[in-house]
Amino acid sequence: MKTKFCPEAAELIGSPMRPVAFTLPVVLVAAIDKAAAIDDASAPNRSSLVRRALVQFLRRQEAA
């Protein structure tokens, strides 16, 4: 697998995923959500999608 901008990340990108549960401070979750909203308004990209998925996961965990 070749990457254009970060060849050092090839091993990480190709690695299988393992589900984990974790707890983050509410302030951090709010900052992640705010950053995702800003990114989505101007240039949606993988980074904002990952942040949005993280926020959704944390909200589901909080609701459970």
mmCIF file of the N, C-alpha and C atoms, coordinates in Angstrom:
data_MODEL
# 
_entry.id   MODEL 
# 
loop_
_atom_site.group_PDB 
_atom_site.id 
_atom_site.type_symbol 
_atom_site.label_atom_id 
_atom_site.label_alt_id 
_atom_site.label_comp_id 
_atom_site.label_asym_id 
_atom_site.label_entity_id 
_atom_site.label_seq_id 
_atom_site.pdbx_PDB_ins_code 
_atom_site.Cartn_x 
_atom_site.Cartn_y 
_atom_site.Cartn_z 
_atom_site.occupancy 
_atom_site.B_iso_or_equiv 
_atom_site.pdbx_formal_charge 
_atom_site.auth_seq_id 
_atom_site.auth_comp_id 
_atom_site.auth_asym_id 
_atom_site.auth_atom_id 
_atom_site.pdbx_PDB_model_num 
ATOM 1   N N  . MET A 1 1  ? 0.840   -1.182 0.000  1.00 0.00 ? 1  MET A N  1 
ATOM 2   C CA . MET A 1 1  ? 0.000   0.000  0.000  1.00 0.00 ? 1  MET A CA 1 
ATOM 3   C C  . MET A 1 1  ? 0.881   1.240  0.000  1.00 0.00 ? 1  MET A C  1 
ATOM 4   N N  . LYS A 1 2  ? 0.692   2.125  -0.962 1.00 0.00 ? 2  LYS A N  1 
ATOM 5   C CA . LYS A 1 2  ? 1.454   3.366  -1.021 1.00 0.00 ? 2  LYS A CA 1 
ATOM 6   C C  . LYS A 1 2  ? 0.562   4.527  -0.622 1.00 0.00 ? 2  LYS A C  1 
ATOM 7   N N  . THR A 1 3  ? 1.138   5.458  0.112  1.00 0.00 ? 3  THR A N  1 
ATOM 8   C CA . THR A 1 3  ? 0.416   6.673  0.467  1.00 0.00 ? 3  THR A CA 1 
ATOM 9   C C  . THR A 1 3  ? 1.137   7.857  -0.148 1.00 0.00 ? 3  THR A C  1 
ATOM 10  N N  . LYS A 1 4  ? 0.411   8.898  -0.475 1.00 0.00 ? 4  LYS A N  1 
ATOM 11  C CA . LYS A 1 4  ? 0.999   10.059 -1.123 1.00 0.00 ? 4  LYS A CA 1 
ATOM 12  C C  . LYS A 1 4  ? 1.630   11.022 -0.126 1.00 0.00 ? 4  LYS A C  1 
ATOM 13  N N  . PHE A 1 5  ? 1.037   11.167 1.046  1.00 0.00 ? 5  PHE A N  1 
ATOM 14  C CA . PHE A 1 5  ? 1.480   12.226 1.934  1.00 0.00 ? 5  PHE A CA 1 
ATOM 15  C C  . PHE A 1 5  ? 2.137   11.746 3.220  1.00 0.00 ? 5  PHE A C  1 
ATOM 16  N N  . CYS A 1 6  ? 1.986   10.482 3.585  1.00 0.00 ? 6  CYS A N  1 
ATOM 17  C CA . CYS A 1 6  ? 2.535   10.014 4.850  1.00 0.00 ? 6  CYS A CA 1 
ATOM 18  C C  . CYS A 1 6  ? 2.874   8.524  4.771  1.00 0.00 ? 6  CYS A C  1 
ATOM 19  N N  . PRO A 1 7  ? 3.999   8.176  4.153  1.00 0.00 ? 7  PRO A N  1 
ATOM 20  C CA . PRO A 1 7  ? 4.329   6.762  4.016  1.00 0.00 ? 7  PRO A CA 1 
ATOM 21  C C  . PRO A 1 7  ? 4.536   6.061  5.358  1.00 0.00 ? 7  PRO A C  1 
ATOM 22  N N  . GLU A 1 8  ? 4.881   6.811  6.407  1.00 0.00 ? 8  GLU A N  1 
ATOM 23  C CA . GLU A 1 8  ? 5.077   6.221  7.727  1.00 0.00 ? 8  GLU A CA 1 
ATOM 24  C C  . GLU A 1 8  ? 3.780   5.662  8.300  1.00 0.00 ? 8  GLU A C  1 
ATOM 25  N N  . ALA A 1 9  ? 2.639   6.103  7.797  1.00 0.00 ? 9  ALA A N  1 
ATOM 26  C CA . ALA A 1 9  ? 1.342   5.680  8.324  1.00 0.00 ? 9  ALA A CA 1 
ATOM 27  C C  . ALA A 1 9  ? 0.797   4.432  7.635  1.00 0.00 ? 9  ALA A C  1 
ATOM 28  N N  . ALA A 1 10 ? 1.512   3.877  6.669  1.00 0.00 ? 10 ALA A N  1 
ATOM 29  C CA . ALA A 1 10 ? 0.998   2.737  5.904  1.00 0.00 ? 10 ALA A CA 1 
ATOM 30  C C  . ALA A 1 10 ? 0.643   1.554  6.798  1.00 0.00 ? 10 ALA A C  1 
ATOM 31  N N  . GLU A 1 11 ? 1.491   1.250  7.782  1.00 0.00 ? 11 GLU A N  1 
ATOM 32  C CA . GLU A 1 11 ? 1.210   0.127  8.681  1.00 0.00 ? 11 GLU A CA 1 
ATOM 33  C C  . GLU A 1 11 ? -0.041  0.397  9.507  1.00 0.00 ? 11 GLU A C  1 
ATOM 34  N N  . LEU A 1 12 ? -0.190  1.605  9.981  1.00 0.00 ? 12 LEU A N  1 
ATOM 35  C CA . LEU A 1 12 ? -1.361  1.975  10.779 1.00 0.00 ? 12 LEU A CA 1 
ATOM 36  C C  . LEU A 1 12 ? -2.633  1.934  9.945  1.00 0.00 ? 12 LEU A C  1 
ATOM 37  N N  . ILE A 1 13 ? -2.561  2.455  8.729  1.00 0.00 ? 13 ILE A N  1 
ATOM 38  C CA . ILE A 1 13 ? -3.735  2.495  7.858  1.00 0.00 ? 13 ILE A CA 1 
ATOM 39  C C  . ILE A 1 13 ? -4.196  1.089  7.489  1.00 0.00 ? 13 ILE A C  1 
ATOM 40  N N  . GLY A 1 14 ? -3.250  0.174  7.259  1.00 0.00 ? 14 GLY A N  1 
ATOM 41  C CA . GLY A 1 14 ? -3.596  -1.181 6.853  1.00 0.00 ? 14 GLY A CA 1 
ATOM 42  C C  . GLY A 1 14 ? -3.909  -2.127 8.002  1.00 0.00 ? 14 GLY A C  1 
ATOM 43  N N  . SER A 1 15 ? -3.771  -1.664 9.219  1.00 0.00 ? 15 SER A N  1 
ATOM 44  C CA . SER A 1 15 ? -3.973  -2.525 10.385 1.00 0.00 ? 15 SER A CA 1 
ATOM 45  C C  . SER A 1 15 ? -5.457  -2.772 10.660 1.00 0.00 ? 15 SER A C  1 
ATOM 46  N N  . PRO A 1 16 ? -5.811  -3.995 11.093 1.00 0.00 ? 16 PRO A N  1 
ATOM 47  C CA . PRO A 1 16 ? -7.205  -4.244 11.489 1.00 0.00 ? 16 PRO A CA 1 
ATOM 48  C C  . PRO A 1 16 ? -7.581  -3.385 12.697 1.00 0.00 ? 16 PRO A C  1 
ATOM 49  N N  . MET A 1 17 ? -8.863  -3.142 12.852 1.00 0.00 ? 17 MET A N  1 
ATOM 50  C CA . MET A 1 17 ? -9.349  -2.321 13.958 1.00 0.00 ? 17 MET A CA 1 
ATOM 51  C C  . MET A 1 17 ? -9.786  -3.210 15.117 1.00 0.00 ? 17 MET A C  1 
ATOM 52  N N  . ARG A 1 18 ? -9.661  -2.698 16.330 1.00 0.00 ? 18 ARG A N  1 
ATOM 53  C CA . ARG A 1 18 ? -10.119 -3.398 17.525 1.00 0.00 ? 18 ARG A CA 1 
ATOM 54  C C  . ARG A 1 18 ? -11.000 -2.432 18.315 1.00 0.00 ? 18 ARG A C  1 
ATOM 55  N N  . PRO A 1 19 ? -12.255 -2.817 18.580 1.00 0.00 ? 19 PRO A N  1 
ATOM 56  C CA . PRO A 1 19 ? -13.144 -1.928 19.336 1.00 0.00 ? 19 PRO A CA 1 
ATOM 57  C C  . PRO A 1 19 ? -12.688 -1.814 20.791 1.00 0.00 ? 19 PRO A C  1 
ATOM 58  N N  . VAL A 1 20 ? -12.684 -0.596 21.290 1.00 0.00 ? 20 VAL A N  1 
ATOM 59  C CA . VAL A 1 20 ? -12.333 -0.333 22.687 1.00 0.00 ? 20 VAL A CA 1 
ATOM 60  C C  . VAL A 1 20 ? -13.298 0.707  23.244 1.00 0.00 ? 20 VAL A C  1 
ATOM 61  N N  . ALA A 1 21 ? -13.456 0.711  24.545 1.00 0.00 ? 21 ALA A N  1 
ATOM 62  C CA . ALA A 1 21 ? -14.289 1.723  25.207 1.00 0.00 ? 21 ALA A CA 1 
ATOM 63  C C  . ALA A 1 21 ? -13.376 2.601  26.051 1.00 0.00 ? 21 ALA A C  1 
ATOM 64  N N  . PHE A 1 22 ? -13.667 3.883  26.078 1.00 0.00 ? 22 PHE A N  1 
ATOM 65  C CA . PHE A 1 22 ? -12.860 4.805  26.860 1.00 0.00 ? 22 PHE A CA 1 
ATOM 66  C C  . PHE A 1 22 ? -13.707 5.978  27.313 1.00 0.00 ? 22 PHE A C  1 
ATOM 67  N N  . THR A 1 23 ? -13.194 6.712  28.268 1.00 0.00 ? 23 THR A N  1 
ATOM 68  C CA . THR A 1 23 ? -13.899 7.869  28.804 1.00 0.00 ? 23 THR A CA 1 
ATOM 69  C C  . THR A 1 23 ? -13.057 9.110  28.548 1.00 0.00 ? 23 THR A C  1 
ATOM 70  N N  . LEU A 1 24 ? -13.701 10.158 28.057 1.00 0.00 ? 24 LEU A N  1 
ATOM 71  C CA . LEU A 1 24 ? -13.023 11.428 27.823 1.00 0.00 ? 24 LEU A CA 1 
ATOM 72  C C  . LEU A 1 24 ? -13.731 12.534 28.594 1.00 0.00 ? 24 LEU A C  1 
ATOM 73  N N  . PRO A 1 25 ? -13.007 13.591 28.949 1.00 0.00 ? 25 PRO A N  1 
ATOM 74  C CA . PRO A 1 25 ? -13.643 14.727 29.616 1.00 0.00 ? 25 PRO A CA 1 
ATOM 75  C C  . PRO A 1 25 ? -14.680 15.389 28.707 1.00 0.00 ? 25 PRO A C  1 
ATOM 76  N N  . VAL A 1 26 ? -15.747 15.877 29.310 1.00 0.00 ? 26 VAL A N  1 
ATOM 77  C CA . VAL A 1 26 ? -16.824 16.535 28.558 1.00 0.00 ? 26 VAL A CA 1 
ATOM 78  C C  . VAL A 1 26 ? -16.282 17.723 27.766 1.00 0.00 ? 26 VAL A C  1 
ATOM 79  N N  . VAL A 1 27 ? -15.339 18.452 28.335 1.00 0.00 ? 27 VAL A N  1 
ATOM 80  C CA . VAL A 1 27 ? -14.758 19.608 27.651 1.00 0.00 ? 27 VAL A CA 1 
ATOM 81  C C  . VAL A 1 27 ? -14.073 19.173 26.354 1.00 0.00 ? 27 VAL A C  1 
ATOM 82  N N  . LEU A 1 28 ? -13.370 18.052 26.391 1.00 0.00 ? 28 LEU A N  1 
ATOM 83  C CA . LEU A 1 28 ? -12.701 17.549 25.194 1.00 0.00 ? 28 LEU A CA 1 
ATOM 84  C C  . LEU A 1 28 ? -13.706 17.105 24.141 1.00 0.00 ? 28 LEU A C  1 
ATOM 85  N N  . VAL A 1 29 ? -14.754 16.421 24.570 1.00 0.00 ? 29 VAL A N  1 
ATOM 86  C CA . VAL A 1 29 ? -15.792 15.983 23.635 1.00 0.00 ? 29 VAL A CA 1 
ATOM 87  C C  . VAL A 1 29 ? -16.436 17.194 22.960 1.00 0.00 ? 29 VAL A C  1 
ATOM 88  N N  . ALA A 1 30 ? -16.704 18.242 23.727 1.00 0.00 ? 30 ALA A N  1 
ATOM 89  C CA . ALA A 1 30 ? -17.291 19.463 23.161 1.00 0.00 ? 30 ALA A CA 1 
ATOM 90  C C  . ALA A 1 30 ? -16.339 20.102 22.150 1.00 0.00 ? 30 ALA A C  1 
ATOM 91  N N  . ALA A 1 31 ? -15.046 20.113 22.459 1.00 0.00 ? 31 ALA A N  1 
ATOM 92  C CA . ALA A 1 31 ? -14.068 20.695 21.537 1.00 0.00 ? 31 ALA A CA 1 
ATOM 93  C C  . ALA A 1 31 ? -13.975 19.882 20.248 1.00 0.00 ? 31 ALA A C  1 
ATOM 94  N N  . ILE A 1 32 ? -14.027 18.561 20.361 1.00 0.00 ? 32 ILE A N  1 
ATOM 95  C CA . ILE A 1 32 ? -14.006 17.699 19.173 1.00 0.00 ? 32 ILE A CA 1 
ATOM 96  C C  . ILE A 1 32 ? -15.239 17.950 18.319 1.00 0.00 ? 32 ILE A C  1 
ATOM 97  N N  . ASP A 1 33 ? -16.401 18.050 18.956 1.00 0.00 ? 33 ASP A N  1 
ATOM 98  C CA . ASP A 1 33 ? -17.650 18.304 18.234 1.00 0.00 ? 33 ASP A CA 1 
ATOM 99  C C  . ASP A 1 33 ? -17.602 19.652 17.524 1.00 0.00 ? 33 ASP A C  1 
ATOM 100 N N  . LYS A 1 34 ? -17.082 20.670 18.201 1.00 0.00 ? 34 LYS A N  1 
ATOM 101 C CA . LYS A 1 34 ? -16.976 22.006 17.606 1.00 0.00 ? 34 LYS A CA 1 
ATOM 102 C C  . LYS A 1 34 ? -16.029 21.984 16.401 1.00 0.00 ? 34 LYS A C  1 
ATOM 103 N N  . ALA A 1 35 ? -14.895 21.302 16.535 1.00 0.00 ? 35 ALA A N  1 
ATOM 104 C CA . ALA A 1 35 ? -13.942 21.209 15.426 1.00 0.00 ? 35 ALA A CA 1 
ATOM 105 C C  . ALA A 1 35 ? -14.551 20.479 14.233 1.00 0.00 ? 35 ALA A C  1 
ATOM 106 N N  . ALA A 1 36 ? -15.319 19.429 14.497 1.00 0.00 ? 36 ALA A N  1 
ATOM 107 C CA . ALA A 1 36 ? -15.963 18.690 13.406 1.00 0.00 ? 36 ALA A CA 1 
ATOM 108 C C  . ALA A 1 36 ? -16.966 19.566 12.679 1.00 0.00 ? 36 ALA A C  1 
ATOM 109 N N  . ALA A 1 37 ? -17.731 20.369 13.414 1.00 0.00 ? 37 ALA A N  1 
ATOM 110 C CA . ALA A 1 37 ? -18.714 21.258 12.785 1.00 0.00 ? 37 ALA A CA 1 
ATOM 111 C C  . ALA A 1 37 ? -18.023 22.308 11.925 1.00 0.00 ? 37 ALA A C  1 
ATOM 112 N N  . ILE A 1 38 ? -16.909 22.841 12.405 1.00 0.00 ? 38 ILE A N  1 
ATOM 113 C CA . ILE A 1 38 ? -16.165 23.841 11.632 1.00 0.00 ? 38 ILE A CA 1 
ATOM 114 C C  . ILE A 1 38 ? -15.599 23.209 10.365 1.00 0.00 ? 38 ILE A C  1 
ATOM 115 N N  . ASP A 1 39 ? -14.993 22.032 10.489 1.00 0.00 ? 39 ASP A N  1 
ATOM 116 C CA . ASP A 1 39 ? -14.425 21.348 9.324  1.00 0.00 ? 39 ASP A CA 1 
ATOM 117 C C  . ASP A 1 39 ? -15.492 21.020 8.289  1.00 0.00 ? 39 ASP A C  1 
ATOM 118 N N  . ASP A 1 40 ? -16.638 20.545 8.740  1.00 0.00 ? 40 ASP A N  1 
ATOM 119 C CA . ASP A 1 40 ? -17.691 20.158 7.803  1.00 0.00 ? 40 ASP A CA 1 
ATOM 120 C C  . ASP A 1 40 ? -18.211 21.345 7.015  1.00 0.00 ? 40 ASP A C  1 
ATOM 121 N N  . ALA A 1 41 ? -18.204 22.511 7.617  1.00 0.00 ? 41 ALA A N  1 
ATOM 122 C CA . ALA A 1 41 ? -18.713 23.696 6.929  1.00 0.00 ? 41 ALA A CA 1 
ATOM 123 C C  . ALA A 1 41 ? -17.814 24.107 5.769  1.00 0.00 ? 41 ALA A C  1 
ATOM 124 N N  . SER A 1 42 ? -16.500 23.949 5.923  1.00 0.00 ? 42 SER A N  1 
ATOM 125 C CA . SER A 1 42 ? -15.592 24.461 4.903  1.00 0.00 ? 42 SER A CA 1 
ATOM 126 C C  . SER A 1 42 ? -14.977 23.382 4.006  1.00 0.00 ? 42 SER A C  1 
ATOM 127 N N  . ALA A 1 43 ? -14.577 22.271 4.577  1.00 0.00 ? 43 ALA A N  1 
ATOM 128 C CA . ALA A 1 43 ? -13.897 21.241 3.792  1.00 0.00 ? 43 ALA A CA 1 
ATOM 129 C C  . ALA A 1 43 ? -14.050 19.881 4.452  1.00 0.00 ? 43 ALA A C  1 
ATOM 130 N N  . PRO A 1 44 ? -15.144 19.186 4.177  1.00 0.00 ? 44 PRO A N  1 
ATOM 131 C CA . PRO A 1 44 ? -15.301 17.872 4.787  1.00 0.00 ? 44 PRO A CA 1 
ATOM 132 C C  . PRO A 1 44 ? -14.170 16.946 4.333  1.00 0.00 ? 44 PRO A C  1 
ATOM 133 N N  . ASN A 1 45 ? -13.564 16.277 5.280  1.00 0.00 ? 45 ASN A N  1 
ATOM 134 C CA . ASN A 1 45 ? -12.472 15.363 4.958  1.00 0.00 ? 45 ASN A CA 1 
ATOM 135 C C  . ASN A 1 45 ? -12.478 14.193 5.927  1.00 0.00 ? 45 ASN A C  1 
ATOM 136 N N  . ARG A 1 46 ? -11.551 13.286 5.755  1.00 0.00 ? 46 ARG A N  1 
ATOM 137 C CA . ARG A 1 46 ? -11.486 12.107 6.607  1.00 0.00 ? 46 ARG A CA 1 
ATOM 138 C C  . ARG A 1 46 ? -11.325 12.490 8.072  1.00 0.00 ? 46 ARG A C  1 
ATOM 139 N N  . SER A 1 47 ? -10.541 13.499 8.337  1.00 0.00 ? 47 SER A N  1 
ATOM 140 C CA . SER A 1 47 ? -10.305 13.916 9.717  1.00 0.00 ? 47 SER A CA 1 
ATOM 141 C C  . SER A 1 47 ? -11.605 14.322 10.404 1.00 0.00 ? 47 SER A C  1 
ATOM 142 N N  . SER A 1 48 ? -12.424 15.125 9.738  1.00 0.00 ? 48 SER A N  1 
ATOM 143 C CA . SER A 1 48 ? -13.687 15.548 10.350 1.00 0.00 ? 48 SER A CA 1 
ATOM 144 C C  . SER A 1 48 ? -14.639 14.362 10.497 1.00 0.00 ? 48 SER A C  1 
ATOM 145 N N  . LEU A 1 49 ? -14.596 13.424 9.553  1.00 0.00 ? 49 LEU A N  1 
ATOM 146 C CA . LEU A 1 49 ? -15.454 12.244 9.657  1.00 0.00 ? 49 LEU A CA 1 
ATOM 147 C C  . LEU A 1 49 ? -15.058 11.386 10.850 1.00 0.00 ? 49 LEU A C  1 
ATOM 148 N N  . VAL A 1 50 ? -13.769 11.261 11.085 1.00 0.00 ? 50 VAL A N  1 
ATOM 149 C CA . VAL A 1 50 ? -13.299 10.487 12.234 1.00 0.00 ? 50 VAL A CA 1 
ATOM 150 C C  . VAL A 1 50 ? -13.723 11.163 13.526 1.00 0.00 ? 50 VAL A C  1 
ATOM 151 N N  . ARG A 1 51 ? -13.578 12.477 13.600 1.00 0.00 ? 51 ARG A N  1 
ATOM 152 C CA . ARG A 1 51 ? -14.000 13.193 14.813 1.00 0.00 ? 51 ARG A CA 1 
ATOM 153 C C  . ARG A 1 51 ? -15.500 13.045 15.025 1.00 0.00 ? 51 ARG A C  1 
ATOM 154 N N  . ARG A 1 52 ? -16.271 13.159 13.949 1.00 0.00 ? 52 ARG A N  1 
ATOM 155 C CA . ARG A 1 52 ? -17.725 13.021 14.071 1.00 0.00 ? 52 ARG A CA 1 
ATOM 156 C C  . ARG A 1 52 ? -18.098 11.612 14.555 1.00 0.00 ? 52 ARG A C  1 
ATOM 157 N N  . ALA A 1 53 ? -17.428 10.593 14.026 1.00 0.00 ? 53 ALA A N  1 
ATOM 158 C CA . ALA A 1 53 ? -17.694 9.220  14.468 1.00 0.00 ? 53 ALA A CA 1 
ATOM 159 C C  . ALA A 1 53 ? -17.339 9.043  15.936 1.00 0.00 ? 53 ALA A C  1 
ATOM 160 N N  . LEU A 1 54 ? -16.243 9.654  16.363 1.00 0.00 ? 54 LEU A N  1 
ATOM 161 C CA . LEU A 1 54 ? -15.853 9.577  17.770 1.00 0.00 ? 54 LEU A CA 1 
ATOM 162 C C  . LEU A 1 54 ? -16.902 10.219 18.666 1.00 0.00 ? 54 LEU A C  1 
ATOM 163 N N  . VAL A 1 55 ? -17.386 11.383 18.280 1.00 0.00 ? 55 VAL A N  1 
ATOM 164 C CA . VAL A 1 55 ? -18.411 12.072 19.068 1.00 0.00 ? 55 VAL A CA 1 
ATOM 165 C C  . VAL A 1 55 ? -19.690 11.242 19.125 1.00 0.00 ? 55 VAL A C  1 
ATOM 166 N N  . GLN A 1 56 ? -20.108 10.673 18.001 1.00 0.00 ? 56 GLN A N  1 
ATOM 167 C CA . GLN A 1 56 ? -21.316 9.844  17.995 1.00 0.00 ? 56 GLN A CA 1 
ATOM 168 C C  . GLN A 1 56 ? -21.153 8.626  18.896 1.00 0.00 ? 56 GLN A C  1 
ATOM 169 N N  . PHE A 1 57 ? -19.983 7.996  18.852 1.00 0.00 ? 57 PHE A N  1 
ATOM 170 C CA . PHE A 1 57 ? -19.721 6.846  19.715 1.00 0.00 ? 57 PHE A CA 1 
ATOM 171 C C  . PHE A 1 57 ? -19.812 7.245  21.180 1.00 0.00 ? 57 PHE A C  1 
ATOM 172 N N  . LEU A 1 58 ? -19.202 8.365  21.535 1.00 0.00 ? 58 LEU A N  1 
ATOM 173 C CA . LEU A 1 58 ? -19.215 8.806  22.931 1.00 0.00 ? 58 LEU A CA 1 
ATOM 174 C C  . LEU A 1 58 ? -20.628 9.160  23.391 1.00 0.00 ? 58 LEU A C  1 
ATOM 175 N N  . ARG A 1 59 ? -21.409 9.766  22.522 1.00 0.00 ? 59 ARG A N  1 
ATOM 176 C CA . ARG A 1 59 ? -22.796 10.090 22.890 1.00 0.00 ? 59 ARG A CA 1 
ATOM 177 C C  . ARG A 1 59 ? -23.620 8.826  23.104 1.00 0.00 ? 59 ARG A C  1 
ATOM 178 N N  . ARG A 1 60 ? -23.409 7.804  22.260 1.00 0.00 ? 60 ARG A N  1 
ATOM 179 C CA . ARG A 1 60 ? -24.121 6.532  22.451 1.00 0.00 ? 60 ARG A CA 1 
ATOM 180 C C  . ARG A 1 60 ? -23.723 5.884  23.769 1.00 0.00 ? 60 ARG A C  1 
ATOM 181 N N  . GLN A 1 61 ? -22.445 5.950  24.107 1.00 0.00 ? 61 GLN A N  1 
ATOM 182 C CA . GLN A 1 61 ? -21.980 5.377  25.365 1.00 0.00 ? 61 GLN A CA 1 
ATOM 183 C C  . GLN A 1 61 ? -22.585 6.113  26.557 1.00 0.00 ? 61 GLN A C  1 
ATOM 184 N N  . GLU A 1 62 ? -22.671 7.427  26.460 1.00 0.00 ? 62 GLU A N  1 
ATOM 185 C CA . GLU A 1 62 ? -23.245 8.229  27.545 1.00 0.00 ? 62 GLU A CA 1 
ATOM 186 C C  . GLU A 1 62 ? -24.728 7.921  27.719 1.00 0.00 ? 62 GLU A C  1 
ATOM 187 N N  . ALA A 1 63 ? -25.436 7.715  26.611 1.00 0.00 ? 63 ALA A N  1 
ATOM 188 C CA . ALA A 1 63 ? -26.877 7.447  26.675 1.00 0.00 ? 63 ALA A CA 1 
ATOM 189 C C  . ALA A 1 63 ? -27.177 6.048  27.209 1.00 0.00 ? 63 ALA A C  1 
ATOM 190 N N  . ALA A 1 64 ? -26.252 5.123  27.052 1.00 0.00 ? 64 ALA A N  1 
ATOM 191 C CA . ALA A 1 64 ? -26.477 3.726  27.479 1.00 0.00 ? 64 ALA A CA 1 
ATOM 192 C C  . ALA A 1 64 ? -26.452 3.566  28.985 1.00 0.00 ? 64 ALA A C  1 
# 
